[in-house]
């Protein structure tokens, strides 16, 4: 099956610094990637939709300047948490849709990144 | 808008017990429905899906039937195992934007 890889799996950073999370589709090309945030014992909340070669579409309430998304190629999207604060600590998960399988309803998920801001 | 209401947990069962996790949805049109599983410390894995009314998705002994008349997609398994302990998410995809709307998740713990 299709594989989506996220890196790093976990990261600890100091308050005020920026952290970049990578999401790669390993064996398919992803026109669209999605970034989710998951709080403890809660569901996944969609943060933004990332389309290759264009600006990301952010969900209501998500700060564009704080969560920078870049989707420069068909296999890579990055999420940068800028000037991170402890309240940004969370589990971030990406998913990707296969460009070739146009009729597919399935999105493939990365393993997630645990961000802890101290 | 779209929404998913999922049975709140946690659910604790003994091995070989019968499992049901309820899921109902609200959506316009004809959404596709999914169950995802999240094992501790990992991302989500697709467990099963159904794309139209009366379809039954099945995988690893789990089943769910797309019931349009009751707007439901309940997850069932006849005999759970310890290895089934995880968080289960019901989700739907409506329209052409490929966004998934998730329920809050149900933590299942299976004891030996």
Interface residues (C-beta under 8 A of the other chain):
Chain A: X6 X32 X34 X41 X42 X43 X44 X46 X49 X93 X95 X97 X105 X106 X107 X108 X109 X110 X111 X112 X114
Chain B: X32 X36 X41 X42 X43 X44 X45 X46 X49 X51 X89 X93 X97 X98 X99 X100 X102 X103 X104 X105 X107
